[in-house]
Amino acid sequence: MYREIAAYAKAHHPDKRLINTLPLKVYQLIYRLAVYFNPRVIAFAGDDNGVLSLSIKKAVPDAILTDVNRLSGYNSPDWVMIDASRGDIIHAFNDCLQYIQSQTIMLFFNIHRKMEIEAAWKVVKTNKRVMLSIDLFYIGLVFFKENRKEQEHFAIKY
C-alpha cells in the first residue's frame, strides 16, 4: 500500500517527500489510522488533494467520502478532516460540531504552519466538547469521547 501512495504522489506532485505541505509519512499514518478506526463516513472541509482520499480508500474501500456541506444526509461522520492551511479552522470546526457524536474523530492538517493557525488549534482543543487531543505536529487529532472525565492534550513528536 505504501508503494501505491508513494507512486501516486510521485506521479502527481513534483516533490515526492512533501505533498500539499505534508510529508509522505503523514499519508502513511492516515492509512494506518483508517485501518485501525475503520471509519464509514468521512467528511472533508476543503479540497482533497487525491493522496489523502487514496490512502483512505485503500484502507477502507467502502468508506463514504463527502464534503462537510453535504453531511445532513448522514447520521454523523466518523471522521472529519480539516486542512488548516486552506481556511478558517475555527469556523469549520464550529460548523461541524452539530454533526459530532462521541465516536467522531477530527483530523486537522498543517496545525503549526502559521502562528494564527496555531492559535486556532489551541482554541479548538480547549473546546468543552473536546475530551482528548493529540498534536503530531503535522496533524492534530481531536476526540469527543463522552466517557472521559477530563480533557487531556498530548504533543507527540512524529
Order of alpha helices (4+ residues) and beta strands (2+ residues): alpha-beta-beta-alpha-beta-alpha-beta-beta-alpha-beta-alpha-beta-beta-beta
